[in-house]
């Protein structure tokens, strides 16, 4: 035992005791800071944990399908596939199986024999699907019209099966020649009111179509407020003649313009003339009376589609 130890009666010297005390105070201070940090981070951690993740937000935004719902994939119509096959089949012959058309037909339907035409044959111009019927087990029957250079048309039913994924097809048998689709019965037209050619409404329609088809005058002056119409591109018409104009409402035939807000639906058949010849065209319009004049408030072709919009 050293003299220093003996003089202190076995206790640490004053310097060593000071160092130990300072170390203890530092540990207490660090411990106190750790407690404050834990208290500060605790609520923040709780808030972060309570916030939903992006994946959870996306999942919550997507409604879950009702229990027992079966998702059925949309069946793909194989009309284009049937068109391709029939065109290749009609243009091929069993006497030349190495031709491009014969190889294509055999690739699409390996088990179907190729035709064997004899003598002079009219050239096939194109094949166009005109009807398709969907059966069970992914089976389809596609009726394809074959148009020839001599203007004759023949119809063939092509049996096709579609894969469950909707992206694969196979011709399952030889085409069968069938009758073409029957003409549908056309319902009686709702446009039963003939319009006088010199009436206010008929004159507005003629002037509007003249401006629209020729592009020689702006059409905005004939449009109702809020109505916009895209200009006709690539037109070569120089003049037109109104062949027939009829309306649904009786008020359209009046010589004077009715009260503001009155509407009339009109169907007009015209002959547009230009450098390329004369063309029969048809349009359907809705006109609205405002301030003593008729204005075009809706515009479409006779099939029900057009370029006019109300904003």
C-alpha positions in Angstrom: 0.0 0.0 0.0 1.3 3.4 -0.9 1.8 6.2 1.5 -1.0 8.2 -0.2 -3.3 5.3 0.4 -2.3 4.9 3.9 -2.7 8.6 4.7 -6.3 8.6 3.4 -7.3 5.6 5.3 -8.1 3.5 2.1 -10.2 6.2 0.4 -9.6 7.6 -3.2 -7.6 10.8 -3.5 -9.5 14.1 -3.9 -8.7 14.4 -7.7 -9.9 10.9 -8.5 -13.1 11.6 -6.6 -13.7 14.8 -8.6 -13.3 12.9 -11.9 -15.8 10.2 -10.8 -18.3 12.9 -9.7 -18.0 14.7 -13.1 -18.5 11.4 -14.9 -21.6 10.7 -12.9 -23.1 14.2 -13.5 -22.5 13.7 -17.3 -24.3 10.4 -17.3 -27.2 11.9 -15.4 -27.4 14.8 -17.9 -27.3 12.4 -20.9 -29.9 10.3 -19.3 -32.1 13.4 -18.8 -31.7 14.4 -22.5 -32.5 10.9 -23.5 -35.8 11.1 -21.6 -36.7 14.4 -23.2 -35.8 13.0 -26.7 -38.0 10.0 -26.0 -40.9 12.2 -24.9 -40.4 14.4 -28.0 -40.2 11.6 -30.5 -43.0 9.6 -28.9 -45.9 11.7 -30.1 -44.2 12.2 -33.5 -43.8 8.5 -33.9 -47.4 8.0 -33.1 -48.5 10.6 -35.7 -46.3 9.0 -38.4 -47.6 5.6 -37.5 -51.1 6.9 -37.7 -50.7 8.3 -41.2 -51.8 5.9 -44.0 -49.2 4.7 -46.5 -49.6 5.6 -50.2 -50.4 2.0 -51.0 -53.1 1.9 -48.3 -54.5 5.2 -49.6 -54.7 3.8 -53.2 -56.2 0.5 -51.9 -58.9 2.5 -50.0 -59.7 4.6 -53.0 -60.4 1.5 -55.1 -63.8 0.0 -54.2 -63.7 -3.7 -53.6 -65.9 -5.8 -55.8 -69.0 -7.2 -54.1 -68.6 -10.6 -52.5 -69.0 -13.4 -55.0 -68.4 -11.1 -58.0 -66.7 -12.9 -60.9 -64.6 -10.8 -63.3 -65.2 -11.9 -66.8 -62.8 -10.7 -69.5 -64.3 -8.9 -72.5 -64.5 -11.2 -75.5 -62.4 -9.9 -78.4 -64.2 -9.7 -81.7 -62.1 -11.8 -84.3 -63.6 -10.0 -87.4 -60.3 -8.7 -88.5 -58.7 -12.1 -88.2 -61.5 -13.6 -90.3 -61.1 -11.0 -92.9 -57.3 -11.7 -93.2 -57.9 -15.4 -93.4 -60.7 -15.3 -96.0 -58.7 -13.0 -98.3 -55.7 -15.2 -98.2 -57.8 -18.4 -98.7 -59.7 -17.0 -101.7 -56.4 -15.8 -103.3 -54.7 -19.1 -102.9 -54.9 -22.4 -104.8 -54.0 -25.9 -103.9 -52.0 -26.2 -107.1 -49.5 -23.6 -105.7 -49.1 -24.2 -102.0 -45.8 -22.3 -102.0 -47.4 -18.9 -102.8 -47.5 -16.2 -100.1 -51.3 -16.3 -99.9 -51.4 -20.1 -99.6 -48.8 -20.1 -96.9 -50.7 -17.4 -95.0 -54.0 -19.3 -95.3 -52.3 -22.6 -94.1 -50.6 -20.8 -91.2 -53.9 -19.4 -90.0 -55.8 -22.7 -90.5 -53.5 -25.7 -91.1 -56.3 -28.2 -91.2 -58.4 -26.4 -93.8 -57.9 -27.4 -97.5 -57.1 -24.8 -100.0 -59.5 -24.1 -102.9 -58.8 -25.4 -106.5 -60.2 -22.8 -108.9 -60.3 -23.6 -112.6 -60.6 -21.2 -115.6 -60.6 -17.5 -115.5 -61.4 -16.0 -112.1 -62.3 -12.5 -111.1 -59.7 -10.8 -109.0 -60.6 -10.4 -105.3 -60.5 -6.7 -104.4 -61.1 -6.9 -100.7 -62.7 -8.9 -97.8 -64.8 -7.0 -95.2 -66.5 -8.4 -92.1 -70.2 -7.4 -92.1 -71.5 -9.4 -89.1 -70.2 -11.5 -86.2 -72.0 -13.8 -83.8 -70.6 -14.9 -80.5 -71.3 -18.4 -79.2 -70.3 -20.5 -76.2 -66.7 -21.6 -75.5 -65.2 -18.6 -77.3 -66.7 -19.6 -80.6 -67.5 -17.0 -83.2 -69.1 -17.1 -86.7 -67.9 -14.1 -88.7 -69.7 -13.3 -92.0 -67.2 -11.7 -94.4 -68.1 -10.0 -97.7 -65.8 -10.8 -100.6 -65.9 -8.0 -103.2 -64.4 -8.8 -106.7 -63.1 -6.7 -109.5 -66.2 -7.4 -111.6 -68.3 -5.8 -108.8 -69.8 -9.1 -107.7 -70.0 -9.8 -104.0 -70.1 -13.2 -102.2 -70.5 -13.8 -98.5 -68.7 -16.4 -96.4 -69.2 -17.5 -92.8 -65.8 -18.1 -91.2 -65.7 -20.2 -87.9 -63.3 -18.8 -85.4 -62.5 -19.6 -81.8 -61.0 -17.0 -79.5 -58.7 -17.8 -76.6 -59.7 -17.1 -73.0 -57.2 -14.2 -72.9 -58.9 -12.5 -75.9 -55.6 -12.2 -77.7 -55.4 -15.5 -79.6 -57.6 -16.8 -82.4 -57.8 -19.9 -84.6 -59.9 -20.7 -87.7 -61.6 -24.0 -86.9 -63.0 -25.0 -90.2 -63.4 -24.2 -93.9 -65.5 -21.1 -94.8 -69.1 -21.6 -95.9 -70.7 -19.5 -98.6 -73.9 -17.9 -97.2 -76.5 -15.4 -98.1 -75.7 -11.8 -97.3 -77.4 -9.8 -94.5 -80.9 -8.9 -95.2 -81.9 -5.2 -95.5 -83.1 -3.8 -92.2 -86.5 -2.3 -92.0 -86.1 1.5 -91.7 -88.5 3.2 -89.3 -90.6 6.0 -90.6 -88.8 9.3 -90.4 -89.7 11.8 -87.7 -89.0 14.7 -90.1 -92.5 14.9 -91.5 -92.9 18.7 -92.0 -91.7 19.9 -95.4 -90.1 23.3 -95.3 -90.7 26.0 -97.9 -87.5 26.8 -99.8 -87.8 30.5 -99.3 -88.8 30.4 -95.6 -86.7 32.0 -92.9 -85.4 28.7 -91.4 -84.7 27.1 -94.8 -82.7 30.2 -95.9 -80.6 30.1 -92.7 -79.8 26.5 -93.2 -78.8 27.0 -96.8 -76.6 30.0 -96.0 -75.0 28.2 -93.1 -74.1 25.0 -95.1 -72.9 27.2 -98.0 -70.5 28.9 -95.6 -69.5 25.7 -93.9 -68.9 23.5 -97.0 -67.2 26.1 -99.2 -65.2 28.0 -96.5 -65.9 31.2 -98.4 -67.6 32.9 -95.4 -67.4 32.6 -91.6 -70.0 30.3 -90.0 -69.9 32.1 -86.6 -72.7 34.5 -87.6 -75.1 31.5 -87.9 -74.2 29.9 -84.6 -76.1 30.2 -81.3 -74.2 31.7 -78.3 -71.9 29.0 -76.8 -71.9 26.9 -80.0 -68.5 26.1 -81.6 -67.9 24.3 -84.9 -64.6 23.1 -86.2 -63.9 24.3 -89.7 -64.1 21.8 -92.5 -60.6 20.8 -93.8 -59.7 19.9 -97.4 -63.0 21.0 -98.9 -63.2 21.8 -102.6 -66.9 22.6 -102.8 -67.8 25.8 -104.6 -71.6 25.8 -104.4 -74.6 23.8 -103.2 -78.2 23.2 -103.9 -80.8 22.3 -101.3 -82.8 19.3 -102.6 -85.1 18.7 -99.6 -85.5 20.2 -96.2 -87.9 18.8 -93.5 -88.5 19.3 -89.8 -90.0 17.6 -86.8 -91.8 20.6 -85.5 -94.6 22.5 -87.3 -93.2 25.8 -86.2 -90.2 25.3 -88.5 -92.5 25.9 -91.5 -93.7 29.3 -90.3 -92.8 32.3 -92.5 -91.8 34.4 -89.5 -89.4 33.6 -86.7 -91.2 32.5 -83.5 -90.5 33.6 -79.9 -87.0 33.4 -78.5 -86.0 29.9 -77.2 -88.2 28.0 -79.7 -86.2 25.1 -81.2 -86.7 23.2 -84.5 -85.0 20.0 -85.6 -84.3 19.9 -89.3 -83.0 17.4 -91.8 -81.6 18.7 -95.1 -80.5 16.9 -98.2 -78.2 18.9 -100.5 -76.1 18.5 -103.6 -72.6 20.0 -103.1 -70.8 20.9 -106.3 -67.1 21.5 -106.9 -64.1 20.7 -109.0 -64.3 17.0 -108.3 -68.0 16.7 -109.2 -71.4 16.7 -107.5 -72.0 15.0 -104.2 -75.3 14.2 -102.4 -74.9 15.0 -98.7 -77.3 15.0 -95.8 -77.2 16.8 -92.4 -79.3 17.1 -89.3 -79.5 20.4 -87.4 -81.2 22.0 -84.4 -82.0 25.7 -84.7 -83.0 28.0 -81.9 -84.9 31.3 -82.4 -83.2 34.4 -80.9 -83.7 38.1 -81.5 -85.9 37.6 -84.6 -83.5 35.1 -86.3 -82.8 31.4 -86.4 -79.4 30.2 -85.1 -77.7 26.8 -85.4 -77.5 25.3 -81.9 -76.6 21.7 -82.8 -75.1 20.2 -85.9 -74.6 16.6 -87.0 -74.6 14.4 -90.1 -77.7 12.4 -90.9 -76.2 9.4 -89.0 -76.3 11.4 -85.7 -72.6 12.4 -85.4 -71.2 15.8 -86.1 -68.7 18.5 -85.0 -70.8 21.0 -83.2 -70.5 21.5 -79.4 -72.2 23.8 -76.9 -69.7 25.2 -74.4 
